[in-house]
Amino acid sequence: MLLEIHCDKFIESNHIRPAVKFHKGLNVVLGNEMGANSIGKSTFLLVIDFAFGGNDYVDKATDVEKNIGPHTVFFAFEFNNHIYHFSRSTQEFQVVNECDGEYVKKKEIPIEEYKNWLTDQYKITQDGLSFRALVSRFFRIYQRSNLDEQRPLYGGFPEKCSDAITTIEKIFNEFSSLSDAQKALDDATEKKKKFTDAQAENYIPAVRTQKEYQEYEKQRNQLSLEQELLSDIELLQSRTASEIQNIYTLKARLQSLRCQSARLGTKIAQVKAQLSEKTPTFQDDFRELEQFFNNINLRKIEEIELFHKKLSAILVSELQEELQHALEEQKSLLGEITQAEQELKDFDIPTGISKKILREYSAKAVQIDRITAQLENYDRLLQLKKDVNEYKKRYETLSKTVLFKIETRINEQMREYNDFIYNGSKEAPVLTLTSNGYEFKTINDSGTGTSYKSLVVFDLSVLKLTNLPAIVHDSLVFKNIGDEPLAKIIELYTMFPEKQIFIAIDKADSYHSPKTQEYLDKNTVLSLSSGSFCLFGRSWSDTSTPGL
């Protein structure tokens, strides 16, 4: 709990005020009997919020910084019989200083880390609910925007009604029961979005309308009928378009390989024939020619004969080399032919099936597959939409159950407190929750006093039913509430010995009930009045104040 707050700028009669000590239950910041304003009641409540990790003391009470200047607030919390001391400056408010018992700074803590520490110390265990998210909407202080008596769930910052509903579900520890249903709905919605986005970018072919769906079905049926009219259809009916395309490719490749093999066989036969022809004989001695021809150049003839011998040898070598290459190529082709025939055999398709049939069948199969994909994607989108609707319906049903449970608990508690205030003679406020919003009203009574009384009753009911550790009510909340119901409210405030309630209230001597006066006197932690008894020892709004 918050144990104390101290600041050397808090002045009374020109002296620094002692530390303001707090206790469990009701803590009262009391104004004088004249109901003086601008004495620091609301400002001190903002200081309390500042100690609880809020920023509104800096953001909204700008007149304080202007007239007082930068200053540091010192405060302490007690948890499990251990006291923790801190300080926080208005100039460097994004950090909190951890201090020793004399408020000497030990180290800086980032504000978010400090708020997480408060979450742990106050044992805020609801999934995704932080300490500030829990308490902030119940710290109702002038200048904060959560003082709307008809919107008790409003957190004082821009938020949708659905966010406020989520928060109240977390506060009552019911959100986890909805999280699985919410996640399933979110996942289904995301899947549908991705699918429709892919369709819009033409990444996924799909039929767009039911009319197109019917037309594409007719086309698919017609293509299937045309396939059935092809010969050898019984060999292909069980095949996918991809398989038919592979078969067609194999058939074409096999035909090409066989043609290459046939041409190569012809070439090999020709080369062998050339090599098998009788090798010409060559004359080694041409001297007998001299008998018939006078003056013959035998040397020249011998040179020509030698050239013919060499040429013949080269041609034979080249033919043999060509034959060897051709035989190796033929062997490779025969291996490829055997492999292709085996692959066709694995498809259980005879090698002799017509390539034309395969081509026609394959083309129609591809068309059928493309149309089928478009039809299936249309069906898939319909299923995704159906899934979203079903998950949404399931979530809404569960949400209604959870919200009805929460509103029933709150309404029953508000009725109990309202009956305590009015002895059962007046209608209690009623909270109605839906997944997107809520309504808060008192039947047959929309008066301002009743509305603010209902706001107090609501806060006290939540304080009673949950682990909300503290609430803050500024004097503005009490302005229009009658003395008698307010006396009962003060009594209600004293019934929370394990929580902390901080209120600012005026006119201490104006309540008729001595018991009420006793409650206020007993629980007052800070008394403020005009002049030198203001929070800062002076009021800068008073032109008569010396030095202003």
C-alpha positions in Angstrom: 0.0 0.0 0.0 1.0 3.7 -0.4 2.6 4.6 3.0 3.6 8.3 2.7 4.2 11.2 0.5 6.6 14.1 1.1 7.7 17.2 -0.8 9.6 20.2 0.3 7.3 22.4 -1.8 4.3 21.4 0.4 4.1 24.4 2.8 2.0 25.3 5.7 2.4 28.7 7.5 5.8 29.1 5.9 7.0 25.7 7.1 7.6 22.5 5.1 4.7 20.1 5.8 5.7 16.8 7.4 5.2 13.7 5.3 1.6 12.8 4.7 1.0 9.4 6.2 -1.5 7.0 4.7 -3.2 3.9 6.0 -5.4 1.1 4.8 -9.1 1.9 4.2 -10.3 5.5 3.9 -7.8 8.4 3.5 -9.3 11.9 3.5 -7.9 15.2 2.1 -10.2 17.6 3.9 -11.0 21.1 2.8 -12.3 23.8 5.2 -15.9 24.4 6.2 -16.2 27.3 3.7 -15.7 24.9 0.8 -12.7 26.9 -0.5 -11.4 26.1 -4.0 -7.9 26.3 -5.4 -6.4 25.1 -2.1 -4.7 22.0 -3.5 -7.1 19.1 -2.9 -7.3 18.0 -6.5 -3.6 18.7 -6.9 -2.7 16.5 -4.0 -4.8 13.7 -5.5 -2.8 14.1 -8.7 0.4 13.8 -6.6 -1.0 10.5 -5.3 -1.6 9.4 -8.9 2.0 10.5 -9.6 3.3 8.2 -6.9 1.2 5.4 -8.5 3.0 5.9 -11.8 0.6 8.4 -13.5 1.7 11.5 -15.5 -1.2 13.8 -15.1 0.4 15.8 -12.3 2.9 16.9 -14.9 0.7 17.0 -17.9 -2.4 18.6 -16.4 -1.4 20.6 -13.3 0.8 22.9 -15.4 0.1 25.9 -13.2 2.1 24.1 -10.4 5.2 23.8 -12.5 4.8 27.4 -13.7 4.5 28.8 -10.1 6.5 26.4 -8.1 9.1 25.3 -10.6 10.6 21.8 -10.9 10.4 19.7 -7.8 10.7 16.2 -6.5 8.0 14.1 -4.8 9.2 11.5 -2.3 7.0 8.5 -1.4 7.0 5.1 0.1 5.1 1.8 -0.3 4.8 -1.1 2.0 4.4 -4.7 0.8 4.8 -7.8 2.9 6.1 -5.8 5.9 8.9 -4.3 3.8 9.1 -0.5 3.1 10.3 0.7 -0.3 11.3 4.3 -0.8 11.2 6.3 -4.1 11.4 9.8 -5.5 10.2 11.2 -8.8 11.0 14.5 -10.3 8.5 16.7 -12.3 11.4 17.5 -14.6 12.6 13.9 -15.2 9.3 12.1 -14.7 10.1 9.3 -17.1 12.2 7.7 -14.4 11.6 6.8 -10.7 14.5 6.9 -8.3 14.9 4.0 -5.9 16.0 5.4 -2.5 17.3 4.3 0.8 15.3 4.9 4.1 16.5 8.6 4.1 15.4 9.1 0.6 18.9 9.2 -0.8 18.9 8.2 -4.4 20.4 4.7 -5.1 19.5 4.1 -8.7 17.1 5.2 -11.5 14.3 3.0 -12.7 12.5 3.6 -16.0 8.9 4.4 -15.4 7.6 1.4 -17.3 9.8 -0.9 -15.2 8.5 0.9 -12.0 4.9 0.3 -13.1 5.6 -3.3 -13.8 7.0 -3.5 -10.3 3.7 -2.2 -8.9 1.9 -4.7 -11.0 3.9 -7.5 -9.4 3.7 -6.1 -5.8 -0.1 -5.7 -6.0 -0.4 -9.2 -7.5 -2.2 -8.1 -10.7 -2.2 -11.5 -12.3 -4.9 -11.0 -15.0 -3.6 -11.8 -18.4 -2.4 -8.6 -20.2 -3.6 -6.3 -17.5 -1.1 -3.8 -16.1 -1.3 -1.9 -12.8 -2.1 1.4 -14.6 -4.7 -0.1 -16.8 -6.4 -1.4 -13.7 -6.3 1.7 -11.4 -6.2 4.6 -13.8 -9.9 4.5 -14.7 -10.8 4.5 -11.0 -8.7 7.5 -10.0 -11.4 10.1 -10.7 -9.7 13.5 -10.2 -10.5 16.9 -11.5 -8.9 17.6 -14.9 -8.7 13.9 -15.7 -11.3 12.9 -18.4 -12.8 9.9 -16.6 -15.3 11.9 -14.6 -18.2 11.2 -16.9 -20.8 9.8 -14.6 -22.6 8.0 -17.4 -19.4 6.3 -18.7 -17.8 4.6 -15.6 -15.6 2.3 -17.7 -13.9 5.1 -19.6 -10.2 5.1 -18.9 -9.5 8.8 -19.3 -7.6 8.3 -22.6 -8.8 7.8 -26.2 -10.2 4.3 -26.4 -13.0 2.5 -28.1 -15.9 1.1 -26.1 -14.8 -2.4 -27.1 -11.4 -1.7 -25.5 -13.2 -0.7 -22.3 -15.2 -4.0 -22.4 -12.0 -6.0 -22.8 -10.5 -4.2 -19.8 -13.5 -5.0 -17.6 -13.3 -8.6 -18.7 -9.6 -8.6 -17.6 -10.4 -6.8 -14.3 -12.9 -9.6 -13.5 -10.4 -12.2 -14.6 -12.8 -13.5 -17.3 -10.7 -12.5 -20.3 -8.7 -15.8 -20.4 -11.9 -17.8 -20.9 -12.5 -15.7 -24.1 -8.9 -15.7 -25.3 -9.0 -19.0 -27.1 -12.2 -18.2 -28.8 -10.8 -14.7 -29.7 -7.6 -16.2 -31.1 -9.5 -18.7 -33.2 -11.6 -15.9 -34.6 -8.6 -13.7 -35.2 -6.8 -16.6 -37.0 -9.8 -17.4 -39.2 -10.2 -13.7 -40.0 -6.4 -13.4 -40.9 -6.6 -16.5 -43.1 -9.6 -15.1 -45.0 -7.8 -11.8 -45.4 -4.6 -13.4 -46.8 -6.6 -15.5 -49.2 -8.7 -12.6 -50.5 -5.6 -10.4 -50.7 -3.9 -13.1 -52.8 -6.9 -13.3 -55.0 -6.9 -9.5 -55.5 -3.2 -9.7 -56.6 -4.0 -12.7 -58.9 -1.7 -14.9 -57.0 -4.5 -17.4 -56.5 -6.8 -18.1 -59.5 -10.4 -18.3 -58.4 -13.9 -17.9 -59.6 -15.4 -14.7 -58.3 -19.2 -15.2 -58.4 -21.7 -18.1 -58.2 -22.6 -17.4 -61.9 -19.0 -17.9 -63.0 -18.8 -21.0 -60.8 -21.7 -22.6 -62.7 -20.2 -21.6 -66.1 -16.8 -23.0 -65.2 -18.5 -26.3 -64.0 -20.1 -26.6 -67.4 -16.8 -26.1 -69.2 -15.1 -28.7 -67.0 -17.9 -31.2 -67.7 -17.6 -30.6 -71.4 -13.8 -31.1 -71.4 -14.3 -34.3 -69.4 -16.8 -35.6 -72.0 -14.3 -34.7 -74.8 -11.6 -36.7 -73.0 -13.8 -39.7 -72.7 -14.4 -39.7 -76.5 -10.6 -40.1 -77.2 -9.4 -43.6 -78.1 -7.2 -45.4 -75.5 -9.1 -43.3 -72.9 -9.2 -46.3 -70.5 -5.4 -46.1 -70.2 -5.5 -42.4 -69.2 -8.6 -41.9 -67.1 -6.8 -42.5 -63.9 -4.0 -40.1 -64.7 -3.6 -36.6 -63.5 -2.8 -33.8 -65.9 0.8 -33.7 -64.7 1.2 -37.4 -65.3 -0.3 -37.2 -68.8 2.0 -34.3 -69.6 5.0 -36.4 -68.4 3.8 -39.3 -70.5 3.5 -37.1 -73.5 6.9 -35.6 -72.9 8.4 -39.1 -72.6 6.7 -40.3 -75.8 8.1 -37.3 -77.7 11.5 -37.9 -76.3 11.4 -41.6 -77.0 10.4 -40.9 -80.6 13.3 -38.4 -81.0 15.8 -40.8 -79.5 14.6 -43.6 -81.8 15.0 -41.3 -84.8 18.5 -40.4 -83.7 19.3 -44.0 -83.2 18.0 -45.0 -86.7 20.0 -42.2 -88.3 23.1 -43.3 -86.4 22.6 -46.9 -87.4 22.5 -45.9 -91.0 25.8 -44.0 -90.6 27.4 -46.9 -88.8 26.4 -49.2 -91.7 27.9 -46.8 -94.2 31.2 -46.5 -92.4 31.5 -50.3 -92.0 30.8 -50.7 -95.7 33.5 -48.3 -96.6 35.9 -50.1 -94.3 35.0 -53.5 -95.7 35.8 -52.6 -99.3 39.0 -54.2 -100.7 42.0 -52.1 -99.9 43.8 -51.1 -103.2 47.3 -52.6 -103.9 50.1 -50.4 -104.8 53.1 -51.1 -107.1 56.4 -51.0 -105.4 58.6 -51.2 -108.6 57.8 -49.2 -111.8 61.0 -50.2 -113.7 59.1 -52.4 -116.2 57.5 -49.2 -117.5 60.8 -48.2 -119.1 60.2 -51.0 -121.7 57.2 -49.1 -123.0 57.9 -45.5 -122.3 61.1 -43.8 -123.1 62.4 -41.1 -120.9 59.8 -41.8 -118.1 60.3 -40.1 -114.8 60.1 -43.1 -112.4 61.0 -41.0 -109.4 57.9 -38.8 -109.9 55.6 -41.8 -110.2 57.0 -43.3 -107.1 56.4 -40.1 -105.1 52.7 -40.0 -106.3 52.3 -43.7 -105.4 53.7 -43.0 -101.9 51.3 -40.1 -101.4 48.3 -42.4 -102.3 49.5 -44.9 -99.8 49.6 -42.3 -97.0 46.2 -40.8 -98.0 44.6 -44.3 -98.0 46.0 -44.9 -94.5 44.7 -41.6 -93.1 41.2 -42.3 -94.6 41.0 -45.7 -93.0 42.1 -44.3 -89.6 39.5 -41.6 -89.7 36.8 -44.1 -90.7 37.7 -46.3 -87.8 37.7 -43.4 -85.4 34.3 -42.2 -86.8 32.9 -45.7 -86.4 34.1 -45.9 -82.8 32.4 -42.6 -81.9 29.2 -43.6 -83.6 29.2 -47.0 -81.8 29.6 -45.2 -78.4 26.9 -42.7 -79.3 24.6 -45.5 -80.3 25.2 -47.3 -77.0 24.3 -44.1 -75.1 21.2 -43.6 -77.2 20.1 -47.2 -76.6 20.6 -46.6 -72.9 18.4 -43.5 -73.0 15.8 -45.4 -75.1 15.7 -48.2 -72.6 15.4 -45.7 -69.7 12.5 -43.9 -71.4 10.7 -47.1 -72.2 11.1 -48.2 -68.6 9.7 -44.9 -67.4 6.7 -45.3 -69.7 6.4 -48.9 -68.4 6.4 -47.5 -64.8 3.4 -45.4 -65.8 1.8 -48.6 -67.1 1.4 -47.0 -70.5 2.1 -49.0 -73.6 4.9 -47.4 -75.7 2.8 -47.6 -78.7 0.0 -45.4 -77.6 -0.7 -42.5 -80.0 1.2 -39.3 -79.2 -1.6 -37.3 -80.7 -4.0 -38.9 -78.2 -1.6 -38.0 -75.4 -1.3 -34.4 -76.6 -5.0 -33.9 -76.9 -5.7 -35.6 -73.6 -3.0 -33.7 -71.8 -4.2 -30.3 -73.1 -7.8 -31.1 -71.9 -6.4 -32.4 -68.5 -4.5 -29.1 -68.0 -7.6 -27.1 -68.7 -9.7 -29.3 -66.4 -7.1 -28.9 -63.6 -7.0 -25.1 -64.0 -10.7 -24.9 -63.9 -10.9 -27.3 -60.9 -8.3 -25.2 -59.0 -10.5 -22.1 -59.6 -13.6 -23.8 -58.5 -11.8 -25.3 -55.4 -10.5 -21.8 -54.5 -14.0 -20.4 -54.7 -15.2 -23.2 -52.4 -12.2 -22.5 -50.1 -13.1 -18.9 -49.8 -16.7 -19.8 -49.0 -15.4 -22.2 -46.3 -13.1 -19.5 -44.9 -16.0 -17.1 -44.7 -18.1 -19.8 -43.0 -15.3 -20.4 -40.5 -15.1 -16.7 -39.7 -18.9 -16.6 -39.1 -18.9 -19.7 -37.0 -16.0 -18.5 -34.9 -17.5 -15.1 -34.6 -20.8 -16.6 -33.5 -19.1 -18.9 -31.0 -17.1 -15.9 -29.6 -20.2 -13.7 -29.4 -22.1 -16.4 -27.5 -19.3 -17.0 -25.1 -18.8 -13.2 -24.7 -22.5 -12.7 -23.9 -22.2 -15.4 -21.2 -19.1 -13.8 -19.7 -20.4 -10.2 -19.9 -23.8 -11.3 -18.4 -21.8 -12.9 -15.5 -19.8 -9.7 -14.9 -22.7 -7.4 -15.1 -24.8 -9.6 -12.9 -22.1 -9.6 -10.2 -21.7 -5.8 -10.4 -25.4 -5.1 -10.5 -26.1 -7.3 -7.5 -23.3 -5.6 -5.5 -24.5 -2.1 -6.6 -28.0 -3.0 -5.5 -26.6 -4.0 -2.1 -24.7 -0.8 -1.6 -27.6 1.3 -3.0 -30.0 -0.3 -0.6 -27.5 0.5 2.2 -27.5 4.2 1.2 -31.3 4.5 0.7 -32.6 1.8 3.0 -34.0 0.0 -0.1 -36.2 3.0 -1.0 -34.6 3.9 -4.4 -33.7 2.2 -7.6 -30.1 1.0 -7.9 -28.0 1.8 -11.0 -27.9 -0.9 -13.7 -24.9 -1.8 -15.9 -25.6 -3.5 -19.2 -22.6 -4.9 -21.1 -22.2 -5.9 -24.8 -19.1 -6.8 -26.7 -19.0 -3.4 -28.3 -20.3 -1.1 -25.6 -22.3 -0.6 -22.4 -25.0 1.3 -20.8 -25.0 2.7 -17.3 -28.1 4.3 -15.8 -30.6 4.4 -13.0 -34.1 3.6 -14.0 -36.5 6.6 -13.7 -33.8 8.8 -12.2 -31.3 10.7 -14.4 -30.6 13.5 -11.9 -27.0 14.7 -11.5 -26.8 13.8 -7.8 -28.1 10.2 -8.5 -25.7 9.8 -11.4 -22.7 10.7 -9.3 -23.9 8.6 -6.4 -24.2 5.7 -8.9 -20.7 6.3 -10.1 -19.4 6.0 -6.5 -21.5 2.8 -6.0 -20.0 1.3 -9.2 -16.4 2.0 -8.1 -17.0 0.6 -4.7 -18.6 -2.5 -6.2 -15.6 -3.1 -8.4 -13.3 -2.5 -5.5 -15.2 -5.1 -3.5 -15.4 -7.7 -6.2 -11.9 -7.6 -7.7 -8.2 -7.1 -6.8 -8.4 -3.4 -7.6 -6.2 -2.1 -4.8 -7.3 1.6 -4.6 -9.7 4.2 -5.8 -9.5 8.0 -5.8 -12.6 10.3 -5.7 -12.2 14.0 -6.0 -14.6 16.5 -4.3 -16.3 17.1 -7.6 -17.8 13.7 -7.4 -19.7 14.7 -4.2 -20.9 18.2 -5.2 -24.4 17.2 -6.2 -25.0 14.3 -3.8 -27.3 15.1 -0.9 -26.0 15.1 2.7 -27.9 12.1 3.8 -26.8 9.7 1.0 -23.3 11.2 1.2 -23.1 10.3 4.9 -23.9 6.7 4.0 -21.3 6.7 1.2 -18.7 7.9 3.7 -19.7 5.1 6.0 -19.3 2.7 3.0 -15.8 4.0 2.4 -14.8 2.8 5.8 -15.8 -0.8 5.0 -12.6 -1.7 3.0 -9.9 -2.4 5.6 -7.6 -4.1 3.1 -7.9 -1.6 0.3 -7.0 2.1 0.1 -9.6 4.8 -0.7 -8.4 8.4 -1.2 -11.0 11.2 -1.3 -11.0 14.9 -1.3 -14.0 16.5 0.4 -15.1 20.0 1.5 -17.3 21.5 4.3 -16.4 19.3 7.2 -18.8 20.9 9.6 -21.8 20.9 7.3 -22.8 17.2 7.7 -25.6 16.7 10.2 -24.4 13.2 11.3 -21.9 13.3 14.1 -20.9 9.8 12.9 -20.0 11.1 9.5 -18.0 13.9 11.1 -16.2 11.3 13.2 -15.4 9.1 10.1 -13.9 12.1 8.3 -11.9 13.4 11.3 -10.6 9.9 12.1 -9.4 9.3 8.5 -8.1 12.7 7.5 -4.5 12.6 6.4 -4.2 16.2 5.1 -6.2 19.3 6.0 -6.1 22.2 3.6 -7.5 25.7 3.7 -7.1 29.0 2.0 -4.1 31.3 2.2 -1.0 29.9 3.9 -2.8 26.7 4.6 -3.0 25.8 0.9 -1.0 22.8 -0.3 1.9 25.0 -1.4 1.4 27.6 1.3 0.0 30.1 -1.1 -2.6 30.4 -3.8 -1.4 32.0 -7.0 -5.0 32.5 -8.1 -5.5 34.9 -5.2 -4.5 38.4 -6.3 -4.3 39.5 -2.6 -1.6 37.0 -1.8 1.6 38.9 -1.1 4.2 38.7 -3.8 1.7 37.6 -6.5 
